[in-house]
């Protein structure tokens, strides 16, 4: 049987996640729980209801339409509520009857062939710009077989491939994917294992081992660092990253470092999933902060770019 993937978005005409014009396929499910995650709808490997409370008029049409009882009208308040203890089947009947577009279903099963067809729609743009497909998430390697099969099919069609990854996967499974990847966009979130665990729910030992393994094996890797004030912007933290990457700095397969400034674009999604936003305050870095960090890396002749969307 053909492999299937649970995805939550396909984004076309992306210019930030790999070379050229790209199509991003977002896979559902991630082993990390980063406090700053901008795609909370990609964390859990299941179909979920996203609910915009401010748009809802509590008409109850979704209650009548839902076959499993996820939607309910509270007897106490008369307000529409989503039962998070019941799994959504993805039938999408609720969004079809909602008059206010207050509901969205995140998560859809697609075969590898269906995804390849979507990717191929923009082949002319890839050819013109040197672009291709990037698998993101969530975490695409959490669905190892489906990610590998899609990458393999894209390579067979001559489409450039990249993946965004947190790197938390068994090394042997990562290497099964690696032969079909033209570029790894590999996250370094924090160098200290204990602090990494506090911020993401998982230590970084496996992650750093995998990063080193990819670089040693001469796979093309660009390191990406989500930057947050008071979390990973200190000189000490940056120096640890520099020392870790220094042995690979001059290797042609090491493609440099992207600094990704914290943004708030995903904050509203947490409320739609009935989840609290994990970060208090605003850890945004100023232009001066980012310029300073960029300068620290350039002191060691690292190719570094601040990615400003």
N, C-alpha and C positions, 0 to 999 in steps of 0.2 A: 504494500500500500504506500501511496505517496505521503511523504512527510508533511505535517501541518505545523503552523506556528500560530501562537496567540499574540496578536499585535494590537496596539492601541492608536497608532497614527501612521500615516505616510505623508511626509512633507517633501514637496517638490521645490526646485529652484533654490536650494540651499547653497550658500556661498562660504560657510564658515567651518564646516566639518569635513575637511579634506579638500584636495585641489579641484578647481573648476566648479562647474554647476553640478549639483548632486541631488539625488533622491535619498531621503533618509527614511528607513523603515524602523519603527520603534517597537521593540519586543517587550512584552509584559513579563514582570518578575525580576526581582533584584535581591541578592543576598545581603546588601548593605542597607542601612537606614540613615543616610547622611542627614543631618539636621537641616541643611540648606537645600535639600533636593527640590528642584524646580518641576519635576514630573511625578508627583505623588501617585498619580493614576497609573504609573508604570511599576510601582513597587510590588504589588501582589499579583500572582499569576492566576488570576481569575477575572471573570467579567464583573464589572461594578457599575452601580448607578451613581451618577453625579447629579446633584440636586441644587438648583439655584433658588434658594428660599425666597429671595426678594421678588422673583418673577412669578411665584406661585400664587394662584387665586383660590386654592383649596377647593376646587370644584369636585374632586373625587373621581374624575373619569379614569385616571390611571389605576385607582383602586379596583375599579370594575374590570379593567383590561388585563391586569397582571395575573397570570395563571398560578403563581406560587405565593402570593400574598406579601410581597416585599413592601408595597405601598399601603399605607393605612391612614385613616383620619382619626386623630386623637379624640377620645371621648371627653377628655378634660378640657382641651383647648380648641377643638374644632379645626386644628391645623393639620396639614399634610406632613407625615413623617415617613422616613425610609427605615425599614427594619434591616439593620446591618448583620443580624444573626441568620438571615436567610440568603442563600446564594442566588444571584441573578442568573437566569438561563440564557440571557442575550436575545430573547425573542423580539425585543424592541417594540412591543405593542403599546407600551406606556408612552413612548415618545411620539408615536403616531397619533395618539388621541389628545395629547397635551396642547391646549390652545395657546399657551404662553411660552412655549419652547423652554420650559423650566427644567427639563430633564435631558440628560445625555447618557448613553450607554458606552462605557469605555471597555474595549476588549472585543476582538473579533477574530475568529478562526479563519485562516487563509492557507491554502495549499502553497507549496513552493512554486508550482506552475502559475498560480494566480498572482503571486507576488512578483515573479519574474516578468509577467506580462505588463504589470503596472510599471515596473522599472524600465522596461524596454520602450515604453511610450515616449521617453525623452532621450532616446539614443543619439539623436542628431545634436542635442545640446551637449552631451558628453563628448562627442567627437569634436565639436567646435571648440570646447573650452578645456579639454583634458580632464573632464569630470567623470562621474560614475555614481556608484551606489555606496552608501554608508549605513551600516547596521548600528542602531543605538537602542535606547531603552529609557527606563528599566536597565536591564543588562542582557544583551543579546546572547552572551555565552551561557546564560542560565538555561537557554533552550539550545543546547550544543548541537544536536543532530540537525535540527531545522535550520539553524544559522549556517552550519557547514554546507548543507545541501544547497541553500540559496546562493551562498558565495561560490560554490563549485559551478552552478549553472550560469551565474553571471560571468565568471572567468571563461567558461566555454563559449560565451557569446562575445567575448572580447571587451567586457565592461570592467573598468577599473573598480577595485573593491577596497573598502576601508571599514574598520569597526571602531566604535567608541567603547571602551571597556574600563571597568573598575579593577580588573585583573584578578578578582577573587574566584579562582577556578583551579582544579587540579591541573598540574603542568602538562600531563600527558593528554588531557582533553583539549587544552589550549593549543597544543602543537598539532592536534588533528585538524583544527580550524586554520592554523597559521599558514599552511601551504597554499591556501586560497585567498590570502589577505595581502593586498598591495601596501597597505599602510595601517598601522595600529595607532589610534589616538588613545594613549594610555594615561590614566589618572594617577597623579600623586596627590593625596589629600593631606597627609601628615606623615612625618618621618618617625615620630615616637610611637611605638606599638600601643602603649597604654593610652595615650591621648587619642590615637586613631580609633581605639575601641570605644572610648567615651563619645567620640563624635559620630561614629558610623555603626556602632554595635558589633564590630569585628576588628581583630588585630590586623596588622599589615604584613606579617611575616610571609605569607603565601604570595601576596601581591608583589612585594619587592623581589622575591625569588623569581617570579614569573617575568617581571620586567627585565631583570638581569639576564634571564635565560633567552628571551627574545633578542636582546641586544647582542649577546654573545654569539647567537646563531645567525646573526646578520639579517634579521628581519627589519624592515623599515618601521621605525617607531618615532612618533612625535609625543613628547610628554606634555600633559595638560595639567595645570594646577588651578583649581577653583580658589580664588583669593578672598579671604575674609579677615576683617580687622580684628585683632586680638586673638585670632585663632591660628593662622599660619603665615603671618606677615612679618615676623620678627627676623632680625639678621641671623640669629642662631638657627632658626628653622631653614631659612634660605641657604645658609652655608652647609647645612646637612644635606640638602638636595644637591647642591653643587658637588660636594665631595662624593656622593653616591654616583653621580652621573659623569664625573670627571674622566674616569678611565675610557669612556665611550665618546667623549666630546668630539674627537676628530675622525670618528668612523663615518664613512659615507652613508651608512644606514640609519644613523642617529640624526633625526630631522629637526632637532631643536626643542624649544619649550614654548608653549602657549600659556600665558597668564589669563585666566578667565575671571574677570571681576564679578563679585556677588551682585545679583539682581533680585528684584521682588516679583518677577513675572509669574511665578508659580504660587504665590501666597494665596490667592483667591481659590485655588483648586482644593486646598485643604478643607475649607468650610464646606465645599460642595460634596466632600467625602465624609463629612462629620468628624474630621480629625483636627486636633489642635496644631497650630503652626509651632514647630519645635524651637525656633530661635526668638529670643527676646531682644528687643532693641534693634538697632540697625548696624550691621557689621560691614557696611559699604566702605570701600576705600576711595580716597580722593585721587584725583589725577596726580597730585604730587606724591602720594603714597605709592601708586603704581609705577610712576617714573623712577622713584627711588629703588624699588625692588628690581625693576628692569635694569637699572644701573648696576646693582650688586652683581647680577648675573653676567652683565657685559664686562665687568672687571675681569672675569675669567674667560672672556672670549666665547661665551655661549651664544648661539643664535636664539634670540628670544623675542616674542611678539606679544603685545597686550591686545587681546581680542575684544574689541569694543563693538557690540551689536548696535 
